[in-house]
Amino acid sequence: MKENRLGDYLDHMRQASADALTFVEGLSKEEFFDDKRTQQAVIMSLIIIGEAATKIMDRYGEFATQNTQVPWRSMRAIALLTATSISILMWCGIRFRQRCLSY
């Protein structure tokens, strides 16, 4: 019997959303852009939200279909783009360091 994890995924989304809001609470836009640690924390929250949305869409499609007010596809896309961007930046950083070390 398959365990129902829908509640867990929704809780993950709620918690990650609350965390992201807490991370930026009281920060101006400029302060946020100057604070890499907070940026990374918010990015991780977005990835968590998107991953949970993806699991809900894939495993509980009927629930997602019944809750059209939630931008499921957009959340999945943000997580995918964020994770892909991080991977590309990491690869570029590794390549850059390798070139620097080889000179």
KEGUTI-686394 format. One record per atom (N, C-alpha, C): residue number from 1; atom name; residue in one letter; y, x, z. Coordinates in nm, 2 decimals, padded with zeros to 4 digits. Each point is the difference from the previous one (the first is absolute). Layout:
residues N
+-----+------+------+--------+--------+--------+
| pos | site | code |     py |     px |     pz |
+-----+------+------+--------+--------+--------+
| NUM |   CA |    A |      Y |      X |      Z |
...
+-----+------+------+--------+--------+--------+
//
This chain:
residues 103
+-----+------+------+--------+--------+--------+
| pos | site | code |     py |     px |     pz |
+-----+------+------+--------+--------+--------+
|   1 |    N |    M | -00.12 |  00.08 |  00.00 |
|   1 |   CA |    M |  00.12 | -00.08 |  00.00 |
|   1 |    C |    M |  00.13 |  00.09 |  00.00 |
|   2 |    N |    K |  00.09 | -00.03 | -00.09 |
|   2 |   CA |    K |  00.12 |  00.08 | -00.01 |
|   2 |    C |    K |  00.10 | -00.04 |  00.11 |
|   3 |    N |    E |  00.05 |  00.09 |  00.07 |
|   3 |   CA |    E |  00.10 | -00.02 |  00.10 |
|   3 |    C |    E |  00.13 | -00.04 | -00.06 |
|   4 |    N |    N |  00.07 | -00.10 |  00.06 |
|   4 |   CA |    N |  00.13 | -00.05 | -00.04 |
|   4 |    C |    N |  00.11 |  00.09 |  00.06 |
|   5 |    N |    R |  00.06 |  00.08 | -00.09 |
|   5 |   CA |    R |  00.11 |  00.09 |  00.05 |
|   5 |    C |    R |  00.14 | -00.04 | -00.04 |
|   6 |    N |    L |  00.01 | -00.13 | -00.05 |
|   6 |   CA |    L |  00.13 | -00.04 | -00.04 |
|   6 |    C |    L |  00.11 |  00.01 |  00.11 |
|   7 |    N |    G | -00.04 | -00.05 |  00.12 |
|   7 |   CA |    G |  00.09 |  00.01 |  00.11 |
|   7 |    C |    G |  00.05 |  00.14 |  00.03 |
|   8 |    N |    D | -00.10 |  00.10 | -00.01 |
|   8 |   CA |    D |  00.03 |  00.14 |  00.02 |
|   8 |    C |    D |  00.11 |  00.05 | -00.10 |
|   9 |    N |    Y | -00.03 | -00.03 | -00.13 |
|   9 |   CA |    Y |  00.10 |  00.04 | -00.10 |
|   9 |    C |    Y |  00.13 | -00.06 |  00.02 |
|  10 |    N |    L |  00.01 | -00.13 |  00.04 |
|  10 |   CA |    L |  00.13 | -00.06 |  00.02 |
|  10 |    C |    L |  00.07 |  00.07 |  00.12 |
|  11 |    N |    D | -00.08 |  00.03 |  00.10 |
|  11 |   CA |    D |  00.06 |  00.07 |  00.12 |
|  11 |    C |    D |  00.05 |  00.14 | -00.04 |
|  12 |    N |    H | -00.07 |  00.07 | -00.08 |
|  12 |   CA |    H |  00.04 |  00.13 | -00.05 |
|  12 |    C |    H |  00.14 | -00.01 | -00.07 |
|  13 |    N |    M |  00.01 | -00.11 | -00.08 |
|  13 |   CA |    M |  00.12 | -00.02 | -00.08 |
|  13 |    C |    M |  00.12 | -00.03 |  00.10 |
|  14 |    N |    R | -00.03 | -00.09 |  00.09 |
|  14 |   CA |    R |  00.11 | -00.03 |  00.10 |
|  14 |    C |    R |  00.04 |  00.12 |  00.08 |
|  15 |    N |    Q | -00.10 |  00.08 |  00.05 |
|  15 |   CA |    Q |  00.03 |  00.11 |  00.08 |
|  15 |    C |    Q |  00.08 |  00.11 | -00.08 |
|  16 |    N |    A | -00.04 |  00.02 | -00.12 |
|  16 |   CA |    A |  00.07 |  00.10 | -00.09 |
|  16 |    C |    A |  00.14 | -00.04 | -00.03 |
|  17 |    N |    S |  00.02 | -00.13 | -00.02 |
|  17 |   CA |    S |  00.13 | -00.06 | -00.02 |
|  17 |    C |    S |  00.09 |  00.02 |  00.12 |
|  18 |    N |    A | -00.05 | -00.03 |  00.12 |
|  18 |   CA |    A |  00.07 |  00.01 |  00.12 |
|  18 |    C |    A |  00.03 |  00.15 |  00.03 |
|  19 |    N |    D | -00.09 |  00.09 | -00.03 |
|  19 |   CA |    D |  00.02 |  00.14 |  00.02 |
|  19 |    C |    D |  00.12 |  00.05 | -00.09 |
|  20 |    N |    A | -00.01 | -00.04 | -00.13 |
|  20 |   CA |    A |  00.10 |  00.05 | -00.09 |
|  20 |    C |    A |  00.14 | -00.05 |  00.04 |
|  21 |    N |    L |  00.01 | -00.12 |  00.05 |
|  21 |   CA |    L |  00.13 | -00.05 |  00.05 |
|  21 |    C |    L |  00.05 |  00.07 |  00.12 |
|  22 |    N |    T | -00.10 |  00.04 |  00.09 |
|  22 |   CA |    T |  00.04 |  00.07 |  00.12 |
|  22 |    C |    T |  00.04 |  00.14 | -00.04 |
|  23 |    N |    F | -00.06 |  00.06 | -00.09 |
|  23 |   CA |    F |  00.03 |  00.14 | -00.05 |
|  23 |    C |    F |  00.15 |  00.01 | -00.04 |
|  24 |    N |    V |  00.05 | -00.10 | -00.07 |
|  24 |   CA |    V |  00.13 |  00.00 | -00.06 |
|  24 |    C |    V |  00.11 | -00.07 |  00.08 |
|  25 |    N |    E | -00.05 | -00.06 |  00.11 |
|  25 |   CA |    E |  00.10 | -00.07 |  00.09 |
|  25 |    C |    E |  00.11 |  00.09 |  00.05 |
|  26 |    N |    G |  00.12 | -00.04 | -00.03 |
|  26 |   CA |    G |  00.12 |  00.07 |  00.05 |
|  26 |    C |    G |  00.04 |  00.12 | -00.09 |
|  27 |    N |    L | -00.07 |  00.02 | -00.11 |
|  27 |   CA |    L |  00.03 |  00.11 | -00.09 |
|  27 |    C |    L |  00.09 | -00.05 | -00.12 |
|  28 |    N |    S |  00.10 |  00.08 | -00.03 |
|  28 |   CA |    S |  00.08 | -00.04 | -00.12 |
|  28 |    C |    S | -00.09 |  00.05 | -00.12 |
|  29 |    N |    K |  00.05 | -00.04 | -00.12 |
|  29 |   CA |    K | -00.07 |  00.04 | -00.12 |
|  29 |    C |    K |  00.00 |  00.15 | -00.01 |
|  30 |    N |    E |  00.12 |  00.06 |  00.03 |
|  30 |   CA |    E |  00.01 |  00.15 | -00.01 |
|  30 |    C |    E | -00.09 |  00.07 |  00.10 |
|  31 |    N |    E | -00.01 | -00.05 |  00.12 |
|  31 |   CA |    E | -00.08 |  00.05 |  00.10 |
|  31 |    C |    E | -00.15 |  00.00 | -00.04 |
|  32 |    N |    F | -00.04 | -00.12 | -00.06 |
|  32 |   CA |    F | -00.14 | -00.01 | -00.05 |
|  32 |    C |    F | -00.02 |  00.10 | -00.10 |
|  33 |    N |    F |  00.09 |  00.02 | -00.10 |
|  33 |   CA |    F | -00.03 |  00.10 | -00.11 |
|  33 |    C |    F |  00.00 |  00.14 |  00.05 |
|  34 |    N |    D |  00.07 |  00.03 |  00.12 |
|  34 |   CA |    D |  00.00 |  00.13 |  00.05 |
|  34 |    C |    D | -00.12 |  00.03 |  00.09 |
|  35 |    N |    D | -00.08 | -00.10 |  00.03 |
|  35 |   CA |    D | -00.11 |  00.01 |  00.10 |
|  35 |    C |    D | -00.14 | -00.01 | -00.07 |
|  36 |    N |    K | -00.05 |  00.11 | -00.04 |
|  36 |   CA |    K | -00.13 |  00.01 | -00.07 |
|  36 |    C |    K | -00.11 | -00.06 |  00.08 |
|  37 |    N |    R |  00.00 |  00.02 |  00.12 |
|  37 |   CA |    R | -00.11 | -00.05 |  00.09 |
|  37 |    C |    R |  00.00 | -00.16 |  00.00 |
|  38 |    N |    T |  00.11 | -00.06 |  00.01 |
|  38 |   CA |    T |  00.01 | -00.14 | -00.01 |
|  38 |    C |    T | -00.04 | -00.05 | -00.14 |
|  39 |    N |    Q |  00.04 |  00.07 | -00.10 |
|  39 |   CA |    Q | -00.03 | -00.04 | -00.14 |
|  39 |    C |    Q | -00.16 |  00.00 | -00.01 |
|  40 |    N |    Q | -00.06 |  00.10 |  00.05 |
|  40 |   CA |    Q | -00.14 |  00.02 | -00.01 |
|  40 |    C |    Q | -00.07 | -00.12 |  00.07 |
|  41 |    N |    A |  00.05 | -00.03 |  00.12 |
|  41 |   CA |    A | -00.06 | -00.11 |  00.08 |
|  41 |    C |    A |  00.01 | -00.13 | -00.07 |
|  42 |    N |    V |  00.12 | -00.03 | -00.06 |
|  42 |   CA |    V |  00.01 | -00.12 | -00.08 |
|  42 |    C |    V | -00.09 | -00.01 | -00.12 |
|  43 |    N |    I | -00.01 |  00.12 | -00.07 |
|  43 |   CA |    I | -00.09 |  00.01 | -00.11 |
|  43 |    C |    I | -00.14 | -00.03 |  00.04 |
|  44 |    N |    M | -00.05 |  00.05 |  00.11 |
|  44 |   CA |    M | -00.13 | -00.03 |  00.04 |
|  44 |    C |    M | -00.02 | -00.14 |  00.04 |
|  45 |    N |    S |  00.10 | -00.06 |  00.06 |
|  45 |   CA |    S | -00.01 | -00.15 |  00.02 |
|  45 |    C |    S | -00.01 | -00.08 | -00.12 |
|  46 |    N |    L |  00.07 |  00.04 | -00.11 |
|  46 |   CA |    L | -00.01 | -00.07 | -00.13 |
|  46 |    C |    L | -00.13 |  00.02 | -00.06 |
|  47 |    N |    I | -00.06 |  00.11 |  00.02 |
|  47 |   CA |    I | -00.14 |  00.03 | -00.05 |
|  47 |    C |    I | -00.10 | -00.09 |  00.07 |
|  48 |    N |    I |  00.02 | -00.01 |  00.13 |
|  48 |   CA |    I | -00.09 | -00.08 |  00.08 |
|  48 |    C |    I |  00.01 | -00.15 | -00.04 |
|  49 |    N |    I |  00.12 | -00.05 | -00.02 |
|  49 |   CA |    I |  00.02 | -00.13 | -00.04 |
|  49 |    C |    I | -00.07 | -00.03 | -00.13 |
|  50 |    N |    G |  00.03 |  00.09 | -00.10 |
|  50 |   CA |    G | -00.06 | -00.01 | -00.13 |
|  50 |    C |    G | -00.15 |  00.00 | -00.01 |
|  51 |    N |    E | -00.06 |  00.09 |  00.08 |
|  51 |   CA |    E | -00.14 |  00.01 |  00.01 |
|  51 |    C |    E | -00.06 | -00.12 |  00.06 |
|  52 |    N |    A |  00.06 | -00.06 |  00.10 |
|  52 |   CA |    A | -00.05 | -00.12 |  00.06 |
|  52 |    C |    A |  00.01 | -00.12 | -00.10 |
|  53 |    N |    A |  00.12 |  00.00 | -00.07 |
|  53 |   CA |    A |  00.02 | -00.11 | -00.10 |
|  53 |    C |    A | -00.11 |  00.01 | -00.11 |
|  54 |    N |    T | -00.03 |  00.13 | -00.04 |
|  54 |   CA |    T | -00.10 |  00.02 | -00.10 |
|  54 |    C |    T | -00.14 | -00.05 |  00.04 |
|  55 |    N |    K | -00.03 |  00.03 |  00.13 |
|  55 |   CA |    K | -00.13 | -00.05 |  00.05 |
|  55 |    C |    K | -00.01 | -00.15 |  00.01 |
|  56 |    N |    I |  00.11 | -00.06 |  00.04 |
|  56 |   CA |    I |  00.01 | -00.15 |  00.01 |
|  56 |    C |    I | -00.02 | -00.06 | -00.14 |
|  57 |    N |    M |  00.07 |  00.06 | -00.10 |
|  57 |   CA |    M | -00.01 | -00.05 | -00.14 |
|  57 |    C |    M | -00.14 |  00.01 | -00.05 |
|  58 |    N |    D | -00.06 |  00.12 |  00.02 |
|  58 |   CA |    D | -00.14 |  00.03 | -00.05 |
|  58 |    C |    D | -00.11 | -00.08 |  00.07 |
|  59 |    N |    R |  00.01 | -00.01 |  00.13 |
|  59 |   CA |    R | -00.10 | -00.06 |  00.08 |
|  59 |    C |    R |  00.02 | -00.14 |  00.04 |
|  60 |    N |    Y |  00.12 | -00.04 |  00.01 |
|  60 |   CA |    Y |  00.04 | -00.14 |  00.04 |
|  60 |    C |    Y |  00.10 | -00.06 | -00.10 |
|  61 |    N |    G | -00.04 |  00.00 | -00.12 |
|  61 |   CA |    G |  00.08 | -00.05 | -00.11 |
|  61 |    C |    G |  00.05 | -00.14 |  00.01 |
|  62 |    N |    E | -00.09 | -00.08 |  00.06 |
|  62 |   CA |    E |  00.04 | -00.15 |  00.02 |
|  62 |    C |    E |  00.12 | -00.01 |  00.10 |
|  63 |    N |    F |  00.00 |  00.09 |  00.10 |
|  63 |   CA |    F |  00.10 |  00.00 |  00.10 |
|  63 |    C |    F |  00.13 |  00.04 | -00.07 |
|  64 |    N |    A |  00.00 |  00.11 | -00.08 |
|  64 |   CA |    A |  00.12 |  00.05 | -00.07 |
|  64 |    C |    A |  00.05 | -00.11 | -00.09 |
|  65 |    N |    T | -00.09 | -00.06 | -00.07 |
|  65 |   CA |    T |  00.04 | -00.11 | -00.10 |
|  65 |    C |    T |  00.07 | -00.12 |  00.07 |
|  66 |    N |    Q | -00.05 | -00.03 |  00.12 |
|  66 |   CA |    Q |  00.06 | -00.11 |  00.08 |
|  66 |    C |    Q |  00.13 |  00.04 |  00.06 |
|  67 |    N |    N |  00.03 |  00.13 |  00.01 |
|  67 |   CA |    N |  00.13 |  00.04 |  00.07 |
|  67 |    C |    N |  00.08 |  00.07 | -00.11 |
|  68 |    N |    T |  00.05 | -00.07 | -00.09 |
|  68 |   CA |    T |  00.08 |  00.05 | -00.12 |
|  68 |    C |    T |  00.14 |  00.05 |  00.05 |
|  69 |    N |    Q |  00.04 | -00.04 |  00.11 |
|  69 |   CA |    Q |  00.13 |  00.04 |  00.05 |
|  69 |    C |    Q |  00.00 |  00.15 |  00.04 |
|  70 |    N |    V | -00.12 |  00.06 |  00.01 |
|  70 |   CA |    V | -00.01 |  00.14 |  00.04 |
|  70 |    C |    V | -00.01 |  00.08 | -00.13 |
|  71 |    N |    P |  00.08 |  00.10 | -00.02 |
|  71 |   CA |    P |  00.00 |  00.08 | -00.12 |
|  71 |    C |    P | -00.12 |  00.11 |  00.00 |
|  72 |    N |    W | -00.12 | -00.05 | -00.01 |
|  72 |   CA |    W | -00.12 |  00.08 |  00.01 |
|  72 |    C |    W |  00.00 |  00.11 | -00.10 |
|  73 |    N |    R |  00.03 | -00.03 | -00.13 |
|  73 |   CA |    R | -00.01 |  00.10 | -00.10 |
|  73 |    C |    R |  00.11 |  00.11 |  00.02 |
|  74 |    N |    S |  00.12 | -00.04 |  00.04 |
|  74 |   CA |    S |  00.11 |  00.09 |  00.02 |
|  74 |    C |    S | -00.04 |  00.10 |  00.11 |
|  75 |    N |    M | -00.06 | -00.05 |  00.11 |
|  75 |   CA |    M | -00.04 |  00.08 |  00.11 |
|  75 |    C |    M | -00.10 |  00.10 | -00.04 |
|  76 |    N |    R | -00.10 | -00.04 | -00.08 |
|  76 |   CA |    R | -00.10 |  00.09 | -00.05 |
|  76 |    C |    R |  00.06 |  00.10 | -00.09 |
|  77 |    N |    A |  00.09 | -00.04 | -00.09 |
|  77 |   CA |    A |  00.07 |  00.09 | -00.09 |
|  77 |    C |    A |  00.08 |  00.11 |  00.07 |
|  78 |    N |    I |  00.07 | -00.04 |  00.11 |
|  78 |   CA |    I |  00.08 |  00.09 |  00.08 |
|  78 |    C |    I | -00.09 |  00.11 |  00.06 |
|  79 |    N |    A | -00.11 | -00.04 |  00.06 |
|  79 |   CA |    A | -00.10 |  00.09 |  00.06 |
|  79 |    C |    A | -00.05 |  00.10 | -00.10 |
|  80 |    N |    L | -00.04 | -00.06 | -00.12 |
|  80 |   CA |    L | -00.05 |  00.09 | -00.11 |
|  80 |    C |    L |  00.10 |  00.10 | -00.05 |
|  81 |    N |    L |  00.12 | -00.05 | -00.02 |
|  81 |   CA |    L |  00.11 |  00.09 | -00.05 |
|  81 |    C |    L |  00.03 |  00.11 |  00.11 |
|  82 |    N |    T |  00.01 | -00.05 |  00.12 |
|  82 |   CA |    T |  00.03 |  00.10 |  00.11 |
|  82 |    C |    T | -00.10 |  00.10 |  00.01 |
|  83 |    N |    A | -00.13 | -00.04 |  00.01 |
|  83 |   CA |    A | -00.11 |  00.10 |  00.01 |
|  83 |    C |    A | -00.01 |  00.09 | -00.12 |
|  84 |    N |    T |  00.02 | -00.05 | -00.12 |
|  84 |   CA |    T |  00.00 |  00.08 | -00.12 |
|  84 |    C |    T |  00.11 |  00.10 |  00.00 |
|  85 |    N |    S |  00.12 | -00.05 |  00.04 |
|  85 |   CA |    S |  00.12 |  00.09 |  00.01 |
|  85 |    C |    S | -00.02 |  00.12 |  00.09 |
|  86 |    N |    I | -00.06 | -00.04 |  00.12 |
|  86 |   CA |    I | -00.03 |  00.11 |  00.10 |
|  86 |    C |    I | -00.10 |  00.10 | -00.06 |
|  87 |    N |    S | -00.10 | -00.05 | -00.07 |
|  87 |   CA |    S | -00.10 |  00.09 | -00.06 |
|  87 |    C |    S |  00.06 |  00.09 | -00.10 |
|  88 |    N |    I |  00.09 | -00.06 | -00.08 |
|  88 |   CA |    I |  00.06 |  00.08 | -00.11 |
|  88 |    C |    I |  00.09 |  00.11 |  00.07 |
|  89 |    N |    L |  00.08 | -00.04 |  00.10 |
|  89 |   CA |    L |  00.09 |  00.09 |  00.07 |
|  89 |    C |    L | -00.08 |  00.11 |  00.06 |
|  90 |    N |    M | -00.11 | -00.03 |  00.07 |
|  90 |   CA |    M | -00.09 |  00.10 |  00.06 |
|  90 |    C |    M | -00.05 |  00.10 | -00.10 |
|  91 |    N |    W | -00.05 | -00.06 | -00.12 |
|  91 |   CA |    W | -00.05 |  00.09 | -00.10 |
|  91 |    C |    W |  00.11 |  00.09 | -00.06 |
|  92 |    N |    C |  00.12 | -00.05 | -00.02 |
|  92 |   CA |    C |  00.11 |  00.08 | -00.05 |
|  92 |    C |    C |  00.03 |  00.11 |  00.10 |
|  93 |    N |    G |  00.00 | -00.04 |  00.13 |
|  93 |   CA |    G |  00.03 |  00.10 |  00.11 |
|  93 |    C |    G | -00.10 |  00.11 |  00.00 |
|  94 |    N |    I | -00.13 | -00.03 | -00.01 |
|  94 |   CA |    I | -00.11 |  00.10 | -00.01 |
|  94 |    C |    I |  00.02 |  00.09 | -00.12 |
|  95 |    N |    R |  00.02 | -00.06 | -00.11 |
|  95 |   CA |    R |  00.02 |  00.08 | -00.12 |
|  95 |    C |    R |  00.13 |  00.09 |  00.01 |
|  96 |    N |    F |  00.10 | -00.05 |  00.06 |
|  96 |   CA |    F |  00.12 |  00.08 |  00.02 |
|  96 |    C |    F | -00.03 |  00.12 |  00.09 |
|  97 |    N |    R | -00.06 | -00.03 |  00.11 |
|  97 |   CA |    R | -00.04 |  00.11 |  00.10 |
|  97 |    C |    R | -00.09 |  00.10 | -00.07 |
|  98 |    N |    Q | -00.09 | -00.04 | -00.08 |
|  98 |   CA |    Q | -00.09 |  00.09 | -00.07 |
|  98 |    C |    Q |  00.07 |  00.09 | -00.09 |
|  99 |    N |    R |  00.10 | -00.06 | -00.07 |
|  99 |   CA |    R |  00.08 |  00.08 | -00.10 |
|  99 |    C |    R |  00.09 |  00.10 |  00.08 |
| 100 |    N |    C |  00.06 | -00.04 |  00.11 |
| 100 |   CA |    C |  00.08 |  00.09 |  00.08 |
| 100 |    C |    C | -00.08 |  00.11 |  00.06 |
| 101 |    N |    L | -00.12 | -00.03 |  00.04 |
| 101 |   CA |    L | -00.08 |  00.11 |  00.06 |
| 101 |    C |    L | -00.06 |  00.10 | -00.10 |
| 102 |    N |    S | -00.01 | -00.05 | -00.13 |
| 102 |   CA |    S | -00.05 |  00.09 | -00.10 |
| 102 |    C |    S |  00.10 |  00.10 | -00.06 |
| 103 |    N |    Y |  00.13 | -00.02 |  00.04 |
| 103 |   CA |    Y |  00.10 |  00.10 | -00.05 |
| 103 |    C |    Y |  00.02 |  00.11 |  00.09 |
+-----+------+------+--------+--------+--------+
//
